[in-house]
Amino acid sequence: MLTDSPQKAQESGRASEDFVNYHYVLSDDEKFAIVEFSVQRPTKASLEKINAIAASKEPGVAVFEHGKSSRQAMEAEFRKYKKDFSFEEFAGFKVQGGKN
């Protein structure tokens, strides 16, 4: 992947703030994944990793930036791959009865 696990980095003495964090959900056909990348404390190394992802020209890669992309545009793209995509569930907040 993009970086060592936090445990492996700690064992090797690498600074944990260089890590690019991510979580994902597989597409309905399990050939793609919807992935959110983030960094807790931006450093030159972590921003270079994020920029490399954003610059990808691989087929199927769509990049959305926080604060620049609308929720509607992101959901429309994500639902091409996962028909019941939900930001609430993706972020770990299951909505029940219309309330968080």
Buried (B, 14 or more C-beta within 10 A) or exposed (E): EEBBEEEEBEEEEBEEEBBBEBEEBEBEEEEBBBEBBEBEEEBEBBEEBBEEBEEEEEEEEEEBEEEEEEEEEBEEBBBEBBEEBBEEEBEEEEEEEEEE
